[in-house]
Amino acid sequence: YDFGFDVFDKFEFQLKPRTIFIGEFEVPEPLKEAPAKGSTCSYPSPTVELGVQQFKWNGSKGQLRMLQHGQVHSSFDNAFAHCCAIIKVSGGEFAEDMLKLLNKPTDEVEEEKPLENEVEKSPQVNTEKTVIEEPTKDLKEDLDSAIVVTEESYVSSSEDLLVPETNEPKVDPEYQQTLDTLLQRVKESKTPAEVNAVYRYTRTWDDEQMKPILLATHKRLEELEKEKASANEPPSLMVQIQTAPDLTTLDALEIDVAARDPQIQPKLMGYVRKRRYELENPTPTQQESTPDYLLVDGF
């Protein structure tokens, strides 16, 4: 027989998401299609802390390759389960931080369930239902009950009936405090691993709550990448000339000067002549000042 879900009024149904098997472990299926641009995605990465990297989907070539390889998930938890399966299939063991994370979801769910039940059983729901079911109640009675006459000459109204509730979003103080701490930690991070470590504290946050931390981590990672690139850059030609250890090296650098812009060649040649004089006339005690004519072009 075919029965609709509404037949079982005392039961709730939940569709099980698609899963895949990695060895003997069943994990949520990775995304098969590209998500919307700007969506927060995650992928398993056993080499980093917590085993998960998060990013904003922009459809780049690298992201499309990860999607093709079945590595992109729509949530941190799915990517974390994928990473755990990879580690176990490889015969590895979970690090201490991952073990703590494995034990965290159960406690959070147990704490959240009573709150949901209390909301569902809240008497406020019954009160609203009563008001809706009795629309014919005399308006005059409501107004009379809302007016409070005092001994003074003014009249005050009941806030519960006359002042509408505002829908302004309330900021959770605990969330704001955690966010400020994490933003400061990201700002002070010295390595990409330290930057990505803050994600361990954001597993239960939604996309809106994640926006500030994602922007901060991406900005800090770009700054660290630029610092690394600048540190790996070779010294300028002028510095190489000034620190040339011998005449052979200086001759090679003089050839490089000829390939530079004609406007800066005279200045660089001045440094070449100065360094050549220093190498040909070493002073072990105190270096004498270089004659000014060596720095003049055309010597």
N, C-alpha and C positions, 0 to 999 in steps of 0.2 A: 504494500500500500504506500501511496505517496501522501505524506502529511507535511504541512507547512510548519515552520518553527513556532508559529503562534499557537499551535495546539498544545505545546508543553509550556504552559504559562508559568510554571514554577521552576523552570530550568533556563539557564543561560548558555549560549553556544558561542564558541570562538573558533575561527578558522585557523588551522595550523599552517604556519608559513612553510614554504618549500625548503627542503634541506638536501644536503649532499653528504656523502661519506668520504672521509679522509682516513684511510685505513679502517679501523673499527669505530671511529668517532663520527657521530652525526652532528653536523654543524649547519647553520643557516646558509642558504644558497646565496652566492655573490650576485651582484647586479648583472643583468644580461643586457640592459639598455642604458644608454647614457642618461644620467639624471638631469634635472633642470640646472641651468647655469647659476652658480652661486650657492648651490646646495652644499651642506657640510657632509663630507664623505670620509671614510676611514679605510685603511688597508693594513693587513697583518705585516709586521716587521719584527721578527724575533731578535734582531740585532740592537734594537733600541729599548729604552726603559719602558716597561709596561707592555711592550710588544705590539704597539699600535701607533700609527701615524695618522693624523687628521689633516684635511686640506679642504679648500674650497674648489668645487668643480668648475673648470673653465674650458674644458674640451681640448686641452693641449695634446700634442702628439704622445707625450709620456703618459698622460692620464688615460688616453684611449688605448694605449698598449697594456696598461694595467687592467683596464676593463676587459680587454680581449683575453688576457691571461687568467681572468676569474679572481681578481684580487681586490676588487672595489666593493665595499659594503656601505649601506646607508646609515649604519649606526656603529658606535664604538663597541657595544657588546657583541655584535655579530663578528666584527673583525677580531675582537679579543678571543672569541671562541675558535675562530679559524686559526689564529696564531697558536693557541694552546694545543690544538689537534696536530699542527705541524711539529711542534716541539715533542709531543709524546710519540708520534710516528717515527721521528728521527732518533728516538731513544734518549732524549734529553730530559732534564729535570727543570721544574719551575724555579725561577729566582724568588727571593724572599718578597720582593715588592709585588710580584704576580700572585703569590700565594695569598697575600693580604687582600688583593683585589678579588680573588676567587671567593673569599669568605665574606666579602662586603655585600653583594647583592641580596643575599638571603636576609640579612639583618635589616636592610633597608625596606624590603618588601613587607616583613613582619611589622615594622613600625608604621608603614603607610596604610596597611589594611584597616586597622581600627579607626583611623581618621576618615576613611572613605565610608565605613559603615555608620559612623556617627553623623556624617553629613546626610546620608540617605534616611536615617531615622530621626533627623532633627525635627522638632515640633514646628519649626518655621514653615516647613513644607505643608503640614496639615493646616496651619493658619491661613496660608495663601489659598489653599484649596477651598477652605470654608468661605472665604470672601468671594471667590469666583462662583461658588454654588448658590450664594444668596445675593444676587444682584438687586433684588427688589427691596432690600432693607431700606427703611426710611432715611433719606439723606439728612433730614432735619435732626434725627437722633444722633447721627455721626457728628454733625456740626455742634450740637449741644454738648456732646461728650468731649469735644475738642476745645471748648471754651472754658477757661478757668478765670472766674471773677474773684478778685482780691479786694481787700479793704480800700486799697488806693483807687485812683481814678482811671488807671489803665487796665487793659485786658490783654492777657498773654494766651498764646495758642500752644497746643500740644505739638512738640516737634515731631513726634512719631507719625502724626496724621497729616500735618500741613507742610513739613519740610521734606522734599523728595531726597532720596538717597543719591549720592554722587557716584558716578562710575569711574572716577579717577583711579588709575592703577596704583596699587600699594607696593612699595619697594620693600622687599624682605630685608630687614636689617642684617640678618646672618649672611644672606647672599651678598649684600653690598660689602660687608666686612671681608668676606672671603675673596671677593673680586678685587678689592683694593690691595689685599695682601699679595694675590697672584700677579697683579699688574706690576707691583713693585719688584717682585721676584723676577719677572720676565725682564724688566728694565736693567736689573743688576746681573743677569746671567752672562757668563763668559763663554759658554759653549752651546752648540745646538742641543746637546743632550739635556743641559740644564733648562733650556727654554721649553722643550717638549715634556719635561717632567711635570709641568703644572697641569697637564691634562688629566692626571690621576684624580684630581680633586673636582673635575667637572663632568663626571660620568652621568650624573642625574640631571644636568642642565639641558634646557631646550635650546632650539636654534637662536631665539631672541636673546637668551642669557649668554650664549656662547659668542655672540658678535664681538663684544669688547675684547675678550681674551684672544680670539682668533686674529683680530686686527693687530693687537699688540705683539703676538708671537711672530706673525708674518713680518712685521716691521723689524723686530729685533733680529730675526734670522737673516734678513737682507743686510742689516748693518754688520752682522758678524761675517757674512760672506764678503762684503766689501773690505772689511778690515783684513781678512785673510788674503784677499787678492792683492791689496796694497803691500802687505808684508812680504809676499812672494815676488813682487816686482823687482827686477834688477836695479841697482843704483844708476843714477843718471850718468851720461858720458862725462860731464864735468867732474863728478865725484870720482869716477874711474881714473881719469887723468891725474887728479890730485893725489890719488893713493896708489898710482902705478908702482909696483915693487922694483922694476928694473927697466933698462932702456929698451929691451926687446918688446916688452908689453906696451911701453909708451909708443914705439914705432907702429905697432898694430893699431893702437887707438888713434894715432895721427892719420892713418888711412881712413878710419871711420869718420873723422872730422871732415874729410873731403866730400863725403856723401851727404853731409848735412846742409841745411839751408844756407845760401851764401851770406845772408845777413848776420848769422851767428858764428860763421867760420872764423872771422878775425878774433873774436873774444875767446873761442875755444883754443885757437892756435897760441894765444897769449898764455893760457894755462899750460899748454904743451911745452912752450919754451921755458916757462918757470920751473916745471917739474924736471925737465931735462937738465937745467942748470943745477937743481938740487941733487939729482942723481950723479952728475959728473963732478960735483964739488961737495962731497959729504963732509959734515962737521960733526964729529962724535960728541963734542962737549956742548957747544951752544951754536945753533944754526944762525948764520949771518943773514941779514935782511937781503932779499932778492933785489938786484938793481931794477930801477923802474923801466929802463930801456928794454928789458926782456918782455915786458907786457905790452909794448907798443907794436902795432901791426907794421909789417914791412921790414923787420929786423933781418 
